[in-house]
Amino acid sequence: MRNLEWPPLWLAAALALVWGIDRVLPFGLFGAAGRVVGGGLILAGLGLMGLASLQMMLARTTVIPHEVPRALVSSGVFRFSRNPIYLGDALVLTGVILWWDVPLALPLVPVFMAIIQVRFILAEEDRLRAKFGPEFEAWSRRTRRWL
């Protein structure tokens, strides 16, 4: 079960489910516009993940879930989202759904976000709150969890 505690595996599982839905219930809706918007969302999501990871690396803190952070990163992309890497995952998932033209898979996006929040974000916030106290509280009041 410990292997499931790695967020990219949850994204991979969601993407596999999108692929499966497309195979079982093929139904297109978005066409060329879906490829353009989907491609943009995929690039935005990957870029957001990359920027957030770089910022965390520069702050010498971990990107690994369930590890104790060494620094509270609240600048850069973390000014807009407390969880830009997970937001990037959700953007990639949405982008792939549009790119592959699988509109019936769109409900997976909020389900994926809920799973990530329960399995990772809430515990991460508890660790940040315990380690950084008032600094975390101030940041969480001015910065939303997702966007």
Secondary structure, 3 states (H helix, E strand, C coil): CHHHCCHHHHHHHHHHHHHHHHHHCCCCCCHHHHHHHHHHHHHHHHHHHHHHHHHHHHCCCCCCCCCCCCCCCCCHHHHCCCCHHHHHHHHHHHHHHHHHCCHHHCCHHHHHHHHHHHHHHHHHHHHHHHHHHHHHHHHHHHCCCCC
